[in-house]
């Protein structure tokens, strides 16, 4: 069997312990703007760009995009406050990255978070320098970026 040249991992729930920070932040941000979301609806949004996820749950209307932008700012603030309390890696995640990289396999992280949130997460975990080769955050450009420093 040949060795892969690249392995891509998700962040929340795959390499970073998910203790409900994302769903709580999204639920509260929506509630702050008069919208409720069920656990089943939340489940359908996992892994998606959070900006796109908001558009899936905000009803059509004349200022839908503006409303989504405001809710996203609230979501981001809610999430960063939760992450500031600390985040934990999934046991063994960093070790797996190190073993793969030692074998010449590049390691990337893909996520529905934007680059600024990814930066906070990686710095909190100590993964911002030399742990992964690339990060694919939710962006409009679609470009693969090096890890935020």
TORLUM-758687 format. One line per 8 residues: number of its first residue (from 1); for each residue x, y, z of N, C-alpha, C. Coordinates in nm, 3 decimals. Example, Ala and Ser with C-alpha at 12.3 -4.5 7.8 and 13.67 -1.06 7.14 Angstrom:
2
1> 1.319/-0.569/0.780/1.230/-0.450/0.780/1.320/-0.330/0.780; 1.285/-0.225/0.708/1.367/-0.106/0.714/1.290/0.003/0.787
***
This chain:
149
1> 0.086/-0.118/0.000/0.000/0.000/0.000/0.090/0.124/0.000; 0.058/0.221/-0.084/0.138/0.343/-0.091/0.097/0.442/0.017; 0.192/0.526/0.053/0.168/0.628/0.156/0.102/0.748/0.091; -0.003/0.802/0.153/-0.064/0.923/0.096/0.032/1.041/0.108; 0.013/1.140/0.022/0.098/1.259/0.030/0.033/1.368/0.115; -0.097/1.356/0.140/-0.170/1.456/0.217/-0.285/1.389/0.291; -0.302/1.430/0.418/-0.419/1.388/0.495/-0.485/1.514/0.548; -0.618/1.523/0.530/-0.693/1.641/0.572/-0.787/1.601/0.686
9> -0.782/1.679/0.793/-0.865/1.655/0.911/-0.959/1.774/0.931; -1.075/1.748/0.986/-1.166/1.853/1.030/-1.118/1.901/1.167; -1.170/2.014/1.211/-1.134/2.066/1.343/-1.233/2.021/1.449; -1.340/2.098/1.470/-1.433/2.074/1.581/-1.494/1.934/1.574; -1.469/1.857/1.679/-1.526/1.724/1.690/-1.438/1.615/1.632; -1.338/1.651/1.554/-1.249/1.552/1.494/-1.109/1.561/1.554; -1.052/1.680/1.555/-0.920/1.699/1.615/-0.927/1.787/1.739; -1.035/1.861/1.753/-1.057/1.947/1.870/-1.184/1.899/1.940
17> -1.174/1.880/2.069/-1.287/1.830/2.148/-1.405/1.928/2.137; -1.519/1.875/2.096/-1.641/1.956/2.083/-1.723/1.938/2.209; -1.728/2.043/2.289/-1.808/2.037/2.412/-1.934/2.122/2.400; -1.976/2.146/2.277/-2.099/2.221/2.253/-2.079/2.369/2.231; -1.953/2.415/2.225/-1.928/2.559/2.209/-1.991/2.615/2.081; -1.975/2.543/1.971/-2.022/2.595/1.842/-2.175/2.598/1.839; -2.238/2.488/1.877/-2.385/2.485/1.873/-2.445/2.584/1.972; -2.383/2.597/2.089/-2.432/2.696/2.187/-2.419/2.837/2.132
25> -2.304/2.869/2.075/-2.281/3.004/2.021/-2.379/3.035/1.909; -2.402/2.939/1.821/-2.494/2.960/1.710/-2.637/2.975/1.760; -2.678/2.890/1.853/-2.813/2.897/1.909/-2.837/3.032/1.977; -2.743/3.076/2.057/-2.758/3.202/2.130/-2.758/3.321/2.035; -2.668/3.320/1.935/-2.665/3.431/1.839/-2.798/3.441/1.764; -2.851/3.329/1.721/-2.980/3.330/1.651/-3.091/3.379/1.744; -3.091/3.329/1.867/-3.193/3.370/1.964/-3.185/3.520/1.992; -3.062/3.574/2.000/-3.045/3.717/2.023/-3.106/3.801/1.912
33> -3.129/3.739/1.798/-3.185/3.809/1.682/-3.324/3.757/1.646; -3.389/3.694/1.746/-3.529/3.655/1.730/-3.552/3.526/1.654; -3.452/3.441/1.640/-3.469/3.315/1.567/-3.438/3.197/1.659; -3.514/3.092/1.647/-3.490/2.969/1.723/-3.447/2.860/1.625; -3.366/2.767/1.674/-3.319/2.657/1.592/-3.328/2.529/1.674; -3.370/2.422/1.612/-3.382/2.294/1.682/-3.249/2.219/1.677; -3.231/2.124/1.767/-3.109/2.042/1.761/-3.095/1.970/1.625; -3.205/1.926/1.568/-3.199/1.859/1.438/-3.149/1.956/1.329
41> -3.197/2.080/1.332/-3.151/2.179/1.235/-3.003/2.209/1.255; -2.961/2.217/1.380/-2.819/2.240/1.409/-2.733/2.129/1.350; -2.780/2.007/1.363/-2.705/1.893/1.311/-2.681/1.901/1.162; -2.776/1.958/1.090/-2.762/1.971/0.945/-2.660/2.078/0.904; -2.621/2.163/0.998/-2.529/2.272/0.968/-2.384/2.238/1.001; -2.362/2.123/1.063/-2.226/2.085/1.103/-2.135/2.078/0.981; -2.015/2.134/0.996/-1.915/2.128/0.891/-1.929/2.235/0.783; -2.043/2.301/0.778/-2.065/2.403/0.676/-2.002/2.535/0.719
49> -1.973/2.619/0.622/-1.933/2.756/0.651/-2.043/2.815/0.738; -2.005/2.878/0.846/-2.107/2.931/0.936/-2.183/3.046/0.873; -2.121/3.119/0.783/-2.194/3.224/0.711/-2.302/3.162/0.623; -2.267/3.053/0.553/-2.365/2.983/0.470/-2.472/2.917/0.557; -2.430/2.863/0.671/-2.525/2.797/0.761/-2.632/2.895/0.808; -2.591/3.016/0.840/-2.689/3.117/0.883/-2.790/3.145/0.773; -2.744/3.152/0.651/-2.837/3.179/0.541/-2.938/3.066/0.522; -2.901/2.946/0.564/-2.994/2.833/0.554/-3.109/2.846/0.653
57> -3.087/2.916/0.764/-3.191/2.923/0.867/-3.261/3.058/0.876; -3.208/3.160/0.811/-3.272/3.292/0.814/-3.376/3.297/0.703; -3.498/3.329/0.739/-3.604/3.334/0.637/-3.575/3.439/0.529; -3.628/3.413/0.411/-3.617/3.510/0.300/-3.677/3.642/0.345; -3.620/3.749/0.297/-3.669/3.881/0.331/-3.580/3.986/0.269; -3.625/4.111/0.276/-3.552/4.218/0.207/-3.411/4.243/0.261; -3.387/4.219/0.389/-3.253/4.245/0.445/-3.191/4.117/0.499; -3.216/4.006/0.431/-3.166/3.877/0.475/-3.014/3.876/0.489
65> -2.943/3.928/0.391/-2.797/3.930/0.395/-2.745/4.018/0.508; -2.807/4.133/0.528/-2.767/4.221/0.637/-2.793/4.157/0.772; -2.906/4.091/0.783/-2.941/4.022/0.907/-2.840/3.910/0.935; -2.805/3.835/0.830/-2.708/3.726/0.845/-2.573/3.780/0.890; -2.532/3.893/0.837/-2.404/3.953/0.875/-2.404/3.991/1.022; -2.512/4.048/1.070/-2.521/4.087/1.211/-2.521/3.964/1.302; -2.593/3.861/1.263/-2.598/3.739/1.343/-2.461/3.672/1.343; -2.392/3.677/1.229/-2.258/3.617/1.223/-2.162/3.687/1.319
73> -2.168/3.818/1.326/-2.083/3.892/1.420/-2.113/3.848/1.563; -2.240/3.834/1.595/-2.281/3.789/1.728/-2.230/3.646/1.752; -2.250/3.558/1.655/-2.202/3.419/1.666/-2.052/3.416/1.692; -1.979/3.493/1.616/-1.833/3.496/1.628/-1.793/3.541/1.770; -1.858/3.645/1.821/-1.828/3.694/1.956/-1.862/3.587/2.061; -1.977/3.522/2.045/-2.019/3.415/2.137/-1.917/3.301/2.134; -1.875/3.262/2.015/-1.783/3.150/2.000/-1.645/3.183/2.056; -1.595/3.300/2.024/-1.463/3.338/2.074/-1.461/3.345/2.227
81> -1.571/3.390/2.286/-1.581/3.394/2.433/-1.574/3.251/2.489; -1.637/3.157/2.424/-1.634/3.018/2.469/-1.495/2.958/2.450; -1.434/2.984/2.335/-1.300/2.932/2.309/-1.197/2.994/2.403; -1.221/3.118/2.446/-1.128/3.185/2.537/-1.121/3.113/2.672; -1.226/3.039/2.705/-1.228/2.962/2.829/-1.141/2.837/2.818; -1.096/2.808/2.696/-1.009/2.694/2.672/-1.068/2.594/2.576; -0.981/2.534/2.499/-1.020/2.426/2.408/-0.919/2.314/2.428; -0.964/2.194/2.405/-0.878/2.077/2.420/-0.874/1.998/2.291
89> -0.757/1.944/2.260/-0.748/1.858/2.142/-0.811/1.722/2.172; -0.850/1.652/2.069/-0.886/1.512/2.084/-0.757/1.440/2.122; -0.766/1.349/2.216/-0.647/1.277/2.261/-0.573/1.216/2.142; -0.444/1.245/2.134/-0.358/1.187/2.030/-0.355/1.262/1.898; -0.435/1.368/1.883/-0.439/1.437/1.754/-0.302/1.492/1.714; -0.241/1.565/1.803/-0.110/1.623/1.769/-0.007/1.513/1.739; -0.010/1.407/1.814/0.083/1.297/1.792/0.064/1.235/1.653; -0.061/1.222/1.611/-0.089/1.170/1.476/-0.032/1.264/1.371
97> -0.054/1.395/1.389/0.002/1.493/1.295/0.154/1.476/1.287; 0.218/1.466/1.402/0.364/1.456/1.407/0.413/1.328/1.339; 0.344/1.218/1.363/0.384/1.091/1.300/0.367/1.098/1.149; 0.259/1.155/1.103/0.239/1.167/0.959/0.346/1.255/0.896; 0.370/1.370/0.956/0.469/1.464/0.902/0.609/1.404/0.904; 0.640/1.323/1.006/0.771/1.257/1.012/0.790/1.159/0.897; 0.680/1.109/0.844/0.683/1.016/0.729/0.674/1.090/0.596; 0.673/1.223/0.602/0.666/1.301/0.479/0.526/1.326/0.428
105> 0.426/1.295/0.509/0.286/1.318/0.472/0.248/1.457/0.518; 0.196/1.538/0.427/0.150/1.671/0.465/0.017/1.659/0.538; -0.005/1.749/0.634/-0.126/1.748/0.716/-0.196/1.882/0.700; -0.326/1.876/0.671/-0.407/1.997/0.657/-0.530/1.985/0.746; -0.583/2.101/0.783/-0.707/2.109/0.859/-0.810/2.181/0.773; -0.931/2.128/0.767/-1.041/2.192/0.695/-1.151/2.221/0.795; -1.219/2.334/0.777/-1.319/2.373/0.876/-1.421/2.469/0.818; -1.536/2.474/0.883/-1.638/2.571/0.848/-1.618/2.705/0.915
113> -1.513/2.718/0.997/-1.482/2.845/1.064/-1.405/2.936/0.970; -1.416/3.067/0.994/-1.336/3.160/0.916/-1.194/3.165/0.972; -1.107/3.229/0.899/-0.964/3.230/0.931/-0.935/3.288/1.071; -1.007/3.390/1.111/-0.979/3.451/1.242/-1.012/3.355/1.356; -1.121/3.281/1.344/-1.158/3.184/1.447/-1.057/3.069/1.448; -1.017/3.025/1.329/-0.917/2.918/1.320/-0.788/2.962/1.390; -0.748/3.087/1.368/-0.627/3.137/1.431/-0.634/3.130/1.583; -0.748/3.168/1.639/-0.766/3.162/1.784/-0.757/3.017/1.832
121> -0.822/2.927/1.762/-0.819/2.786/1.800/-0.677/2.731/1.797; -0.607/2.754/1.685/-0.473/2.698/1.670/-0.376/2.755/1.773; -0.386/2.884/1.800/-0.298/2.943/1.903/-0.330/2.884/2.040; -0.457/2.867/2.070/-0.497/2.812/2.199/-0.444/2.669/2.217; -0.440/2.594/2.108/-0.393/2.456/2.113/-0.241/2.445/2.100; -0.175/2.555/2.062/-0.032/2.550/2.036/-0.002/2.486/1.901; -0.097/2.487/1.810/-0.081/2.426/1.678/-0.055/2.530/1.569; -0.027/2.652/1.605/-0.016/2.760/1.507/0.117/2.763/1.432
129> 0.218/2.692/1.480/0.346/2.692/1.411/0.403/2.551/1.405; 0.422/2.501/1.285/0.493/2.376/1.265/0.418/2.248/1.297; 0.290/2.256/1.323/0.214/2.136/1.357/0.138/2.084/1.235; 0.080/2.174/1.157/0.011/2.135/1.034/0.069/2.217/0.919; 0.050/2.165/0.798/0.106/2.229/0.679/0.014/2.333/0.618; -0.116/2.313/0.630/-0.211/2.406/0.568/-0.343/2.400/0.642; -0.418/2.507/0.626/-0.553/2.516/0.683/-0.646/2.561/0.570; -0.762/2.496/0.563/-0.862/2.533/0.464/-0.984/2.584/0.540
137> -0.983/2.715/0.573/-1.097/2.772/0.645/-1.209/2.805/0.547; -1.325/2.832/0.603/-1.436/2.877/0.519/-1.403/3.017/0.471; -1.383/3.032/0.341/-1.355/3.163/0.284/-1.431/3.176/0.154; -1.437/3.294/0.107/-1.500/3.317/-0.022/-1.403/3.292/-0.137; -1.273/3.294/-0.108/-1.174/3.282/-0.214/-1.152/3.138/-0.256; -1.173/3.043/-0.163/-1.148/2.903/-0.196/-1.000/2.868/-0.196; -0.912/2.960/-0.158/-0.768/2.934/-0.157/-0.729/2.859/-0.032; -0.630/2.772/-0.046/-0.574/2.702/0.068/-0.469/2.792/0.130
145> -0.474/2.805/0.260/-0.386/2.897/0.329/-0.293/2.823/0.423; -0.174/2.881/0.448/-0.090/2.824/0.553/-0.158/2.847/0.686; -0.119/2.775/0.789/-0.181/2.796/0.920/-0.163/2.941/0.966; -0.266/3.000/1.030/-0.252/3.135/1.083/-0.149/3.137/1.195; -0.073/3.246/1.203/0.026/3.258/1.311/-0.019/3.358/1.412
***
